Amino acid sequence: MSVKIVVPTILRSYSGGRRTVEATGETVAEVIDDLESRYRGISGRLITDGALNRFVNIYVNDDDVRFTGGLQAPVVENATVMILPAVAGG
């Protein structure tokens, strides 16, 4: 199933500068695997030691995947997956 991925500026060097890209998968993990097959190196920025990097937030249709199953969170056809790097400062 096809989904739209919103790529943050900091990761656009992996997506050829594109703000949005397409990917397929039924879970967040499958979508990230598909992204990696198309855009080498991006999964290393999203996953650490087999888990979602703690400095990255991923939303599927406005739902934070940390509360809906993490990497196993379901992704439905035509969903929008938004990748947001954590921001800190003061």
Gaussian input, Z-matrix of N, CA and C with variables (Angstrom, degrees):
# hf/3-21g

backbone

0 1
 N
 C     1     B1
 C     2     B2     1     A1
 N     3     B3     2     A2     1     D1
 C     4     B4     3     A3     2     D2
 C     5     B5     4     A4     3     D3
 N     6     B6     5     A5     4     D4
 C     7     B7     6     A6     5     D5
 C     8     B8     7     A7     6     D6
 N     9     B9     8     A8     7     D7
 C    10    B10     9     A9     8     D8
 C    11    B11    10    A10     9     D9
 N    12    B12    11    A11    10    D10
 C    13    B13    12    A12    11    D11
 C    14    B14    13    A13    12    D12
 N    15    B15    14    A14    13    D13
 C    16    B16    15    A15    14    D14
 C    17    B17    16    A16    15    D15
 N    18    B18    17    A17    16    D16
 C    19    B19    18    A18    17    D17
 C    20    B20    19    A19    18    D18
 N    21    B21    20    A20    19    D19
 C    22    B22    21    A21    20    D20
 C    23    B23    22    A22    21    D21
 N    24    B24    23    A23    22    D22
 C    25    B25    24    A24    23    D23
 C    26    B26    25    A25    24    D24
 N    27    B27    26    A26    25    D25
 C    28    B28    27    A27    26    D26
 C    29    B29    28    A28    27    D27
 N    30    B30    29    A29    28    D28
 C    31    B31    30    A30    29    D29
 C    32    B32    31    A31    30    D30
 N    33    B33    32    A32    31    D31
 C    34    B34    33    A33    32    D32
 C    35    B35    34    A34    33    D33
 N    36    B36    35    A35    34    D34
 C    37    B37    36    A36    35    D35
 C    38    B38    37    A37    36    D36
 N    39    B39    38    A38    37    D37
 C    40    B40    39    A39    38    D38
 C    41    B41    40    A40    39    D39
 N    42    B42    41    A41    40    D40
 C    43    B43    42    A42    41    D41
 C    44    B44    43    A43    42    D42
 N    45    B45    44    A44    43    D43
 C    46    B46    45    A45    44    D44
 C    47    B47    46    A46    45    D45
 N    48    B48    47    A47    46    D46
 C    49    B49    48    A48    47    D47
 C    50    B50    49    A49    48    D48
 N    51    B51    50    A50    49    D49
 C    52    B52    51    A51    50    D50
 C    53    B53    52    A52    51    D51
 N    54    B54    53    A53    52    D52
 C    55    B55    54    A54    53    D53
 C    56    B56    55    A55    54    D54
 N    57    B57    56    A56    55    D55
 C    58    B58    57    A57    56    D56
 C    59    B59    58    A58    57    D57
 N    60    B60    59    A59    58    D58
 C    61    B61    60    A60    59    D59
 C    62    B62    61    A61    60    D60
 N    63    B63    62    A62    61    D61
 C    64    B64    63    A63    62    D62
 C    65    B65    64    A64    63    D63
 N    66    B66    65    A65    64    D64
 C    67    B67    66    A66    65    D65
 C    68    B68    67    A67    66    D66
 N    69    B69    68    A68    67    D67
 C    70    B70    69    A69    68    D68
 C    71    B71    70    A70    69    D69
 N    72    B72    71    A71    70    D70
 C    73    B73    72    A72    71    D71
 C    74    B74    73    A73    72    D72
 N    75    B75    74    A74    73    D73
 C    76    B76    75    A75    74    D74
 C    77    B77    76    A76    75    D75
 N    78    B78    77    A77    76    D76
 C    79    B79    78    A78    77    D77
 C    80    B80    79    A79    78    D78
 N    81    B81    80    A80    79    D79
 C    82    B82    81    A81    80    D80
 C    83    B83    82    A82    81    D81
 N    84    B84    83    A83    82    D82
 C    85    B85    84    A84    83    D83
 C    86    B86    85    A85    84    D84
 N    87    B87    86    A86    85    D85
 C    88    B88    87    A87    86    D86
 C    89    B89    88    A88    87    D87
 N    90    B90    89    A89    88    D88
 C    91    B91    90    A90    89    D89
 C    92    B92    91    A91    90    D90
 N    93    B93    92    A92    91    D91
 C    94    B94    93    A93    92    D92
 C    95    B95    94    A94    93    D93
 N    96    B96    95    A95    94    D94
 C    97    B97    96    A96    95    D95
 C    98    B98    97    A97    96    D96
 N    99    B99    98    A98    97    D97
 C   100   B100    99    A99    98    D98
 C   101   B101   100   A100    99    D99
 N   102   B102   101   A101   100   D100
 C   103   B103   102   A102   101   D101
 C   104   B104   103   A103   102   D102
 N   105   B105   104   A104   103   D103
 C   106   B106   105   A105   104   D104
 C   107   B107   106   A106   105   D105
 N   108   B108   107   A107   106   D106
 C   109   B109   108   A108   107   D107
 C   110   B110   109   A109   108   D108
 N   111   B111   110   A110   109   D109
 C   112   B112   111   A111   110   D110
 C   113   B113   112   A112   111   D111
 N   114   B114   113   A113   112   D112
 C   115   B115   114   A114   113   D113
 C   116   B116   115   A115   114   D114
 N   117   B117   116   A116   115   D115
 C   118   B118   117   A117   116   D116
 C   119   B119   118   A118   117   D117
 N   120   B120   119   A119   118   D118
 C   121   B121   120   A120   119   D119
 C   122   B122   121   A121   120   D120
 N   123   B123   122   A122   121   D121
 C   124   B124   123   A123   122   D122
 C   125   B125   124   A124   123   D123
 N   126   B126   125   A125   124   D124
 C   127   B127   126   A126   125   D125
 C   128   B128   127   A127   126   D126
 N   129   B129   128   A128   127   D127
 C   130   B130   129   A129   128   D128
 C   131   B131   130   A130   129   D129
 N   132   B132   131   A131   130   D130
 C   133   B133   132   A132   131   D131
 C   134   B134   133   A133   132   D132
 N   135   B135   134   A134   133   D133
 C   136   B136   135   A135   134   D134
 C   137   B137   136   A136   135   D135
 N   138   B138   137   A137   136   D136
 C   139   B139   138   A138   137   D137
 C   140   B140   139   A139   138   D138
 N   141   B141   140   A140   139   D139
 C   142   B142   141   A141   140   D140
 C   143   B143   142   A142   141   D141
 N   144   B144   143   A143   142   D142
 C   145   B145   144   A144   143   D143
 C   146   B146   145   A145   144   D144
 N   147   B147   146   A146   145   D145
 C   148   B148   147   A147   146   D146
 C   149   B149   148   A148   147   D147
 N   150   B150   149   A149   148   D148
 C   151   B151   150   A150   149   D149
 C   152   B152   151   A151   150   D150
 N   153   B153   152   A152   151   D151
 C   154   B154   153   A153   152   D152
 C   155   B155   154   A154   153   D153
 N   156   B156   155   A155   154   D154
 C   157   B157   156   A156   155   D155
 C   158   B158   157   A157   156   D156
 N   159   B159   158   A158   157   D157
 C   160   B160   159   A159   158   D158
 C   161   B161   160   A160   159   D159
 N   162   B162   161   A161   160   D160
 C   163   B163   162   A162   161   D161
 C   164   B164   163   A163   162   D162
 N   165   B165   164   A164   163   D163
 C   166   B166   165   A165   164   D164
 C   167   B167   166   A166   165   D165
 N   168   B168   167   A167   166   D166
 C   169   B169   168   A168   167   D167
 C   170   B170   169   A169   168   D168
 N   171   B171   170   A170   169   D169
 C   172   B172   171   A171   170   D170
 C   173   B173   172   A172   171   D171
 N   174   B174   173   A173   172   D172
 C   175   B175   174   A174   173   D173
 C   176   B176   175   A175   174   D174
 N   177   B177   176   A176   175   D175
 C   178   B178   177   A177   176   D176
 C   179   B179   178   A178   177   D177
 N   180   B180   179   A179   178   D178
 C   181   B181   180   A180   179   D179
 C   182   B182   181   A181   180   D180
 N   183   B183   182   A182   181   D181
 C   184   B184   183   A183   182   D182
 C   185   B185   184   A184   183   D183
 N   186   B186   185   A185   184   D184
 C   187   B187   186   A186   185   D185
 C   188   B188   187   A187   186   D186
 N   189   B189   188   A188   187   D187
 C   190   B190   189   A189   188   D188
 C   191   B191   190   A190   189   D189
 N   192   B192   191   A191   190   D190
 C   193   B193   192   A192   191   D191
 C   194   B194   193   A193   192   D192
 N   195   B195   194   A194   193   D193
 C   196   B196   195   A195   194   D194
 C   197   B197   196   A196   195   D195
 N   198   B198   197   A197   196   D196
 C   199   B199   198   A198   197   D197
 C   200   B200   199   A199   198   D198
 N   201   B201   200   A200   199   D199
 C   202   B202   201   A201   200   D200
 C   203   B203   202   A202   201   D201
 N   204   B204   203   A203   202   D202
 C   205   B205   204   A204   203   D203
 C   206   B206   205   A205   204   D204
 N   207   B207   206   A206   205   D205
 C   208   B208   207   A207   206   D206
 C   209   B209   208   A208   207   D207
 N   210   B210   209   A209   208   D208
 C   211   B211   210   A210   209   D209
 C   212   B212   211   A211   210   D210
 N   213   B213   212   A212   211   D211
 C   214   B214   213   A213   212   D212
 C   215   B215   214   A214   213   D213
 N   216   B216   215   A215   214   D214
 C   217   B217   216   A216   215   D215
 C   218   B218   217   A217   216   D216
 N   219   B219   218   A218   217   D217
 C   220   B220   219   A219   218   D218
 C   221   B221   220   A220   219   D219
 N   222   B222   221   A221   220   D220
 C   223   B223   222   A222   221   D221
 C   224   B224   223   A223   222   D222
 N   225   B225   224   A224   223   D223
 C   226   B226   225   A225   224   D224
 C   227   B227   226   A226   225   D225
 N   228   B228   227   A227   226   D226
 C   229   B229   228   A228   227   D227
 C   230   B230   229   A229   228   D228
 N   231   B231   230   A230   229   D229
 C   232   B232   231   A231   230   D230
 C   233   B233   232   A232   231   D231
 N   234   B234   233   A233   232   D232
 C   235   B235   234   A234   233   D233
 C   236   B236   235   A235   234   D234
 N   237   B237   236   A236   235   D235
 C   238   B238   237   A237   236   D236
 C   239   B239   238   A238   237   D237
 N   240   B240   239   A239   238   D238
 C   241   B241   240   A240   239   D239
 C   242   B242   241   A241   240   D240
 N   243   B243   242   A242   241   D241
 C   244   B244   243   A243   242   D242
 C   245   B245   244   A244   243   D243
 N   246   B246   245   A245   244   D244
 C   247   B247   246   A246   245   D245
 C   248   B248   247   A247   246   D246
 N   249   B249   248   A248   247   D247
 C   250   B250   249   A249   248   D248
 C   251   B251   250   A250   249   D249
 N   252   B252   251   A251   250   D250
 C   253   B253   252   A252   251   D251
 C   254   B254   253   A253   252   D252
 N   255   B255   254   A254   253   D253
 C   256   B256   255   A255   254   D254
 C   257   B257   256   A256   255   D255
 N   258   B258   257   A257   256   D256
 C   259   B259   258   A258   257   D257
 C   260   B260   259   A259   258   D258
 N   261   B261   260   A260   259   D259
 C   262   B262   261   A261   260   D260
 C   263   B263   262   A262   261   D261
 N   264   B264   263   A263   262   D262
 C   265   B265   264   A264   263   D263
 C   266   B266   265   A265   264   D264
 N   267   B267   266   A266   265   D265
 C   268   B268   267   A267   266   D266
 C   269   B269   268   A268   267   D267

   B1=1.4444
   B2=1.5195
   B3=1.2859
   B4=1.4549
   B5=1.5211
   B6=1.3375
   B7=1.4541
   B8=1.5251
   B9=1.3127
   B10=1.4631
   B11=1.5240
   B12=1.3259
   B13=1.4546
   B14=1.5187
   B15=1.3205
   B16=1.4591
   B17=1.5377
   B18=1.3304
   B19=1.4602
   B20=1.5352
   B21=1.3406
   B22=1.4658
   B23=1.5286
   B24=1.2946
   B25=1.4620
   B26=1.5264
   B27=1.3096
   B28=1.4583
   B29=1.5396
   B30=1.3245
   B31=1.4706
   B32=1.5253
   B33=1.3091
   B34=1.4609
   B35=1.5227
   B36=1.3125
   B37=1.4669
   B38=1.5311
   B39=1.3295
   B40=1.4602
   B41=1.5276
   B42=1.3308
   B43=1.4741
   B44=1.5234
   B45=1.3162
   B46=1.4555
   B47=1.5212
   B48=1.3336
   B49=1.4590
   B50=1.5135
   B51=1.3232
   B52=1.4711
   B53=1.5188
   B54=1.3315
   B55=1.4711
   B56=1.5249
   B57=1.3213
   B58=1.4625
   B59=1.5210
   B60=1.3257
   B61=1.4580
   B62=1.5257
   B63=1.3043
   B64=1.4650
   B65=1.5231
   B66=1.3159
   B67=1.4565
   B68=1.5225
   B69=1.3190
   B70=1.4575
   B71=1.5222
   B72=1.3208
   B73=1.4517
   B74=1.5097
   B75=1.3275
   B76=1.4612
   B77=1.5170
   B78=1.3380
   B79=1.4644
   B80=1.5285
   B81=1.3231
   B82=1.4668
   B83=1.5273
   B84=1.3237
   B85=1.4727
   B86=1.5269
   B87=1.3269
   B88=1.4595
   B89=1.5271
   B90=1.3195
   B91=1.4634
   B92=1.5313
   B93=1.3342
   B94=1.4653
   B95=1.5255
   B96=1.3322
   B97=1.4696
   B98=1.5256
   B99=1.3333
   B100=1.4640
   B101=1.5308
   B102=1.3279
   B103=1.4651
   B104=1.5275
   B105=1.3220
   B106=1.4614
   B107=1.5271
   B108=1.3337
   B109=1.4696
   B110=1.5229
   B111=1.3074
   B112=1.4713
   B113=1.5257
   B114=1.3382
   B115=1.4608
   B116=1.5261
   B117=1.3143
   B118=1.4702
   B119=1.5256
   B120=1.3528
   B121=1.4536
   B122=1.5112
   B123=1.3219
   B124=1.4705
   B125=1.5228
   B126=1.3288
   B127=1.4691
   B128=1.5238
   B129=1.3276
   B130=1.4605
   B131=1.5163
   B132=1.2946
   B133=1.4651
   B134=1.5309
   B135=1.3374
   B136=1.4650
   B137=1.5263
   B138=1.3320
   B139=1.4626
   B140=1.5208
   B141=1.3458
   B142=1.4584
   B143=1.5181
   B144=1.3153
   B145=1.4738
   B146=1.5250
   B147=1.3253
   B148=1.4560
   B149=1.5217
   B150=1.3234
   B151=1.4703
   B152=1.5305
   B153=1.3125
   B154=1.4535
   B155=1.5332
   B156=1.3149
   B157=1.4557
   B158=1.5288
   B159=1.3220
   B160=1.4684
   B161=1.5168
   B162=1.3259
   B163=1.4626
   B164=1.5266
   B165=1.3293
   B166=1.4630
   B167=1.5196
   B168=1.3170
   B169=1.4650
   B170=1.5245
   B171=1.3189
   B172=1.4574
   B173=1.5210
   B174=1.3301
   B175=1.4639
   B176=1.5217
   B177=1.3245
   B178=1.4586
   B179=1.5200
   B180=1.3370
   B181=1.4716
   B182=1.5333
   B183=1.3162
   B184=1.4666
   B185=1.5203
   B186=1.3449
   B187=1.4581
   B188=1.5253
   B189=1.3323
   B190=1.4585
   B191=1.5298
   B192=1.3373
   B193=1.4640
   B194=1.5180
   B195=1.3202
   B196=1.4675
   B197=1.5343
   B198=1.3320
   B199=1.4573
   B200=1.5240
   B201=1.3349
   B202=1.4680
   B203=1.5286
   B204=1.3358
   B205=1.4539
   B206=1.5158
   B207=1.3167
   B208=1.4668
   B209=1.5199
   B210=1.3124
   B211=1.4630
   B212=1.5240
   B213=1.3214
   B214=1.4646
   B215=1.5290
   B216=1.3225
   B217=1.4707
   B218=1.5220
   B219=1.3245
   B220=1.4691
   B221=1.5223
   B222=1.3222
   B223=1.4598
   B224=1.5257
   B225=1.3181
   B226=1.4645
   B227=1.5271
   B228=1.3091
   B229=1.4655
   B230=1.5227
   B231=1.3204
   B232=1.4716
   B233=1.5250
   B234=1.3300
   B235=1.4652
   B236=1.5203
   B237=1.3233
   B238=1.4565
   B239=1.5169
   B240=1.3204
   B241=1.4600
   B242=1.5198
   B243=1.3237
   B244=1.4531
   B245=1.5202
   B246=1.3228
   B247=1.4645
   B248=1.5240
   B249=1.3387
   B250=1.4663
   B251=1.5206
   B252=1.3320
   B253=1.4699
   B254=1.5208
   B255=1.3266
   B256=1.4628
   B257=1.5287
   B258=1.3123
   B259=1.4426
   B260=1.5224
   B261=1.3165
   B262=1.4608
   B263=1.5254
   B264=1.2501
   B265=1.4589
   B266=1.5045
   B267=1.2562
   B268=1.4488
   B269=1.4852
   A1=109.39
   A2=116.58
   A3=122.74
   A4=111.19
   A5=114.77
   A6=121.31
   A7=109.44
   A8=115.25
   A9=122.03
   A10=107.85
   A11=116.49
   A12=122.30
   A13=108.56
   A14=116.86
   A15=121.97
   A16=106.47
   A17=115.88
   A18=122.34
   A19=109.36
   A20=117.72
   A21=119.33
   A22=110.66
   A23=116.06
   A24=122.13
   A25=112.17
   A26=117.62
   A27=121.61
   A28=112.51
   A29=118.14
   A30=121.28
   A31=113.28
   A32=117.85
   A33=119.89
   A34=113.78
   A35=117.65
   A36=119.09
   A37=109.97
   A38=117.78
   A39=121.88
   A40=111.97
   A41=116.83
   A42=120.74
   A43=112.49
   A44=116.57
   A45=119.73
   A46=112.76
   A47=116.41
   A48=121.12
   A49=114.54
   A50=117.45
   A51=120.32
   A52=111.54
   A53=115.11
   A54=122.20
   A55=110.87
   A56=116.97
   A57=121.38
   A58=109.30
   A59=114.72
   A60=122.00
   A61=107.78
   A62=116.39
   A63=122.29
   A64=109.08
   A65=116.12
   A66=122.03
   A67=107.88
   A68=115.85
   A69=120.47
   A70=109.60
   A71=115.81
   A72=121.93
   A73=110.89
   A74=115.26
   A75=120.97
   A76=112.23
   A77=116.35
   A78=121.42
   A79=107.85
   A80=116.02
   A81=120.22
   A82=109.54
   A83=117.65
   A84=120.83
   A85=110.96
   A86=117.76
   A87=121.24
   A88=111.23
   A89=116.64
   A90=120.64
   A91=109.76
   A92=116.88
   A93=120.17
   A94=110.50
   A95=117.58
   A96=120.60
   A97=110.92
   A98=116.28
   A99=120.05
   A100=110.45
   A101=116.76
   A102=120.06
   A103=110.43
   A104=116.50
   A105=120.76
   A106=111.31
   A107=117.02
   A108=119.42
   A109=111.88
   A110=116.86
   A111=121.74
   A112=112.57
   A113=116.50
   A114=122.42
   A115=108.88
   A116=115.76
   A117=122.50
   A118=112.39
   A119=114.78
   A120=121.44
   A121=115.17
   A122=117.61
   A123=119.41
   A124=112.16
   A125=117.86
   A126=118.89
   A127=111.43
   A128=117.84
   A129=120.87
   A130=112.87
   A131=117.10
   A132=121.99
   A133=111.46
   A134=116.74
   A135=120.76
   A136=113.24
   A137=116.62
   A138=121.49
   A139=109.80
   A140=115.65
   A141=122.44
   A142=108.48
   A143=116.61
   A144=121.92
   A145=112.32
   A146=117.07
   A147=122.12
   A148=115.38
   A149=117.13
   A150=120.83
   A151=108.95
   A152=115.41
   A153=120.84
   A154=109.26
   A155=116.57
   A156=122.02
   A157=108.75
   A158=116.95
   A159=119.81
   A160=113.33
   A161=117.49
   A162=120.92
   A163=112.55
   A164=115.95
   A165=121.39
   A166=108.54
   A167=116.13
   A168=121.67
   A169=107.54
   A170=115.84
   A171=120.61
   A172=108.07
   A173=114.18
   A174=121.28
   A175=108.68
   A176=115.68
   A177=122.03
   A178=106.19
   A179=116.06
   A180=120.86
   A181=111.95
   A182=116.63
   A183=124.61
   A184=115.22
   A185=118.79
   A186=121.72
   A187=109.71
   A188=116.82
   A189=122.48
   A190=108.39
   A191=117.62
   A192=120.63
   A193=112.86
   A194=117.72
   A195=119.21
   A196=111.01
   A197=116.73
   A198=121.37
   A199=112.95
   A200=117.32
   A201=120.27
   A202=112.88
   A203=117.21
   A204=119.60
   A205=115.44
   A206=117.80
   A207=119.96
   A208=111.82
   A209=116.20
   A210=119.97
   A211=112.15
   A212=117.45
   A213=120.83
   A214=112.61
   A215=117.19
   A216=120.95
   A217=109.08
   A218=117.06
   A219=119.62
   A220=112.44
   A221=114.90
   A222=122.65
   A223=106.49
   A224=116.49
   A225=120.93
   A226=110.67
   A227=116.01
   A228=122.77
   A229=110.63
   A230=116.11
   A231=124.02
   A232=114.16
   A233=117.72
   A234=120.45
   A235=109.86
   A236=114.88
   A237=121.08
   A238=107.06
   A239=115.68
   A240=122.41
   A241=106.75
   A242=115.84
   A243=120.97
   A244=109.17
   A245=115.71
   A246=122.05
   A247=106.99
   A248=115.63
   A249=120.42
   A250=109.73
   A251=116.65
   A252=117.69
   A253=109.21
   A254=115.90
   A255=120.35
   A256=108.83
   A257=116.62
   A258=122.28
   A259=108.25
   A260=115.57
   A261=120.12
   A262=109.17
   A263=115.00
   A264=118.86
   A265=110.78
   A266=114.80
   A267=115.94
   A268=112.12
   D1=142.72
   D2=-174.75
   D3=-93.44
   D4=137.04
   D5=177.28
   D6=-133.18
   D7=158.81
   D8=177.81
   D9=-98.99
   D10=129.82
   D11=178.92
   D12=-109.25
   D13=126.27
   D14=175.43
   D15=-95.15
   D16=115.93
   D17=-174.55
   D18=-97.97
   D19=125.81
   D20=178.71
   D21=-70.55
   D22=157.50
   D23=-177.58
   D24=-51.14
   D25=-42.36
   D26=-175.51
   D27=-64.32
   D28=-21.94
   D29=-179.79
   D30=-105.12
   D31=2.21
   D32=-176.19
   D33=-68.71
   D34=-17.04
   D35=175.04
   D36=-64.46
   D37=-24.81
   D38=177.18
   D39=-82.14
   D40=-26.33
   D41=-176.13
   D42=-100.22
   D43=18.91
   D44=-179.38
   D45=67.06
   D46=26.06
   D47=179.30
   D48=84.46
   D49=-0.40
   D50=-178.45
   D51=-76.70
   D52=139.24
   D53=176.97
   D54=-77.53
   D55=-34.49
   D56=177.41
   D57=-130.25
   D58=145.49
   D59=176.84
   D60=-138.81
   D61=167.00
   D62=177.10
   D63=-104.12
   D64=149.57
   D65=174.25
   D66=-150.75
   D67=168.70
   D68=177.86
   D69=-127.43
   D70=156.53
   D71=176.76
   D72=151.92
   D73=157.18
   D74=179.42
   D75=-101.34
   D76=-12.31
   D77=175.65
   D78=-131.99
   D79=166.29
   D80=177.66
   D81=-60.11
   D82=-40.91
   D83=179.50
   D84=-60.37
   D85=-43.21
   D86=179.43
   D87=-65.91
   D88=-37.98
   D89=177.90
   D90=-64.57
   D91=-43.46
   D92=178.98
   D93=-64.87
   D94=-39.74
   D95=176.26
   D96=-60.18
   D97=-41.87
   D98=178.94
   D99=-66.76
   D100=-40.90
   D101=176.11
   D102=-58.75
   D103=-44.01
   D104=-179.53
   D105=-62.21
   D106=-36.91
   D107=179.34
   D108=-67.83
   D109=-25.19
   D110=-179.60
   D111=-97.09
   D112=-32.81
   D113=-174.18
   D114=-132.39
   D115=82.21
   D116=-175.20
   D117=-51.82
   D118=132.73
   D119=175.37
   D120=98.39
   D121=-17.23
   D122=-175.67
   D123=-67.91
   D124=-35.26
   D125=-177.26
   D126=-66.17
   D127=-28.83
   D128=177.22
   D129=-64.29
   D130=-22.24
   D131=177.42
   D132=-87.96
   D133=-16.59
   D134=-175.98
   D135=-103.99
   D136=-30.04
   D137=-174.67
   D138=-122.10
   D139=134.80
   D140=176.62
   D141=-130.46
   D142=125.32
   D143=179.43
   D144=52.24
   D145=40.91
   D146=175.91
   D147=77.85
   D148=7.12
   D149=179.82
   D150=-130.45
   D151=161.59
   D152=177.13
   D153=-60.12
   D154=129.50
   D155=178.40
   D156=-56.72
   D157=133.85
   D158=-175.47
   D159=-68.40
   D160=-13.51
   D161=178.82
   D162=-99.34
   D163=13.91
   D164=178.65
   D165=-127.57
   D166=132.81
   D167=174.37
   D168=-111.16
   D169=135.51
   D170=176.76
   D171=-123.77
   D172=132.18
   D173=179.35
   D174=-119.46
   D175=136.91
   D176=172.30
   D177=-112.85
   D178=113.20
   D179=-176.74
   D180=48.67
   D181=49.53
   D182=176.55
   D183=74.12
   D184=4.14
   D185=177.46
   D186=-102.34
   D187=124.58
   D188=178.52
   D189=-67.63
   D190=121.92
   D191=-175.24
   D192=-67.36
   D193=-17.14
   D194=177.31
   D195=-63.88
   D196=-21.44
   D197=-179.52
   D198=-107.52
   D199=0.71
   D200=-177.91
   D201=-125.15
   D202=16.36
   D203=176.22
   D204=124.58
   D205=3.13
   D206=179.12
   D207=60.06
   D208=-133.48
   D209=-179.82
   D210=-65.47
   D211=-20.20
   D212=178.53
   D213=-93.76
   D214=6.44
   D215=177.31
   D216=-58.64
   D217=135.61
   D218=-179.44
   D219=-70.90
   D220=148.28
   D221=176.50
   D222=-125.56
   D223=125.26
   D224=-178.03
   D225=-97.35
   D226=160.60
   D227=177.75
   D228=-51.80
   D229=135.96
   D230=178.10
   D231=66.27
   D232=17.21
   D233=176.92
   D234=-68.98
   D235=159.85
   D236=171.19
   D237=-109.13
   D238=123.36
   D239=178.64
   D240=-107.90
   D241=119.33
   D242=-178.06
   D243=-109.85
   D244=127.19
   D245=177.29
   D246=-102.30
   D247=123.71
   D248=-179.86
   D249=-127.51
   D250=118.81
   D251=174.37
   D252=-72.63
   D253=143.94
   D254=177.42
   D255=-66.76
   D256=143.48
   D257=-179.98
   D258=-120.00
   D259=132.55
   D260=178.49
   D261=-131.04
   D262=160.40
   D263=178.61
   D264=157.21
   D265=-177.74
   D266=-178.85
   D267=-167.39

